[in-house]
Amino acid sequence: LGDTLSTRGYPVLYTREPGGTRIGETVRELLLNPQHSELVPVAEALLYAAARAQHVAQV
């Protein structure tokens, strides 16, 4: 979709979640690190929500 819009002259911003911001990337590293496999589901969900909130505020 992004490539199609870009070729038609629309500005496109590629980003990712979690990530896309400095804080979001830190949260992403934490979530994807196998050393943190004991993270309970509620804590994991809240980290995703925090990364999303940061992303919306900054991007």
Secondary structure as a PSIPRED ss2 file (coil, helix, strand):
# PSIPRED VFORMAT (PSIPRED V4.0)

   1 L C   1.000  0.000  0.000
   2 G H   0.000  1.000  0.000
   3 D H   0.000  1.000  0.000
   4 T H   0.000  1.000  0.000
   5 L H   0.000  1.000  0.000
   6 S H   0.000  1.000  0.000
   7 T H   0.000  1.000  0.000
   8 R C   1.000  0.000  0.000
   9 G C   1.000  0.000  0.000
  10 Y C   1.000  0.000  0.000
  11 P C   1.000  0.000  0.000
  12 V C   1.000  0.000  0.000
  13 L C   1.000  0.000  0.000
  14 Y C   1.000  0.000  0.000
  15 T C   1.000  0.000  0.000
  16 R C   1.000  0.000  0.000
  17 E C   1.000  0.000  0.000
  18 P C   1.000  0.000  0.000
  19 G C   1.000  0.000  0.000
  20 G C   1.000  0.000  0.000
  21 T C   1.000  0.000  0.000
  22 R H   0.000  1.000  0.000
  23 I H   0.000  1.000  0.000
  24 G H   0.000  1.000  0.000
  25 E H   0.000  1.000  0.000
  26 T H   0.000  1.000  0.000
  27 V H   0.000  1.000  0.000
  28 R H   0.000  1.000  0.000
  29 E H   0.000  1.000  0.000
  30 L H   0.000  1.000  0.000
  31 L H   0.000  1.000  0.000
  32 L H   0.000  1.000  0.000
  33 N C   1.000  0.000  0.000
  34 P H   0.000  1.000  0.000
  35 Q H   0.000  1.000  0.000
  36 H H   0.000  1.000  0.000
  37 S C   1.000  0.000  0.000
  38 E C   1.000  0.000  0.000
  39 L C   1.000  0.000  0.000
  40 V C   1.000  0.000  0.000
  41 P H   0.000  1.000  0.000
  42 V H   0.000  1.000  0.000
  43 A H   0.000  1.000  0.000
  44 E H   0.000  1.000  0.000
  45 A H   0.000  1.000  0.000
  46 L H   0.000  1.000  0.000
  47 L H   0.000  1.000  0.000
  48 Y H   0.000  1.000  0.000
  49 A H   0.000  1.000  0.000
  50 A H   0.000  1.000  0.000
  51 A H   0.000  1.000  0.000
  52 R H   0.000  1.000  0.000
  53 A H   0.000  1.000  0.000
  54 Q H   0.000  1.000  0.000
  55 H H   0.000  1.000  0.000
  56 V H   0.000  1.000  0.000
  57 A H   0.000  1.000  0.000
  58 Q H   0.000  1.000  0.000
  59 V C   1.000  0.000  0.000
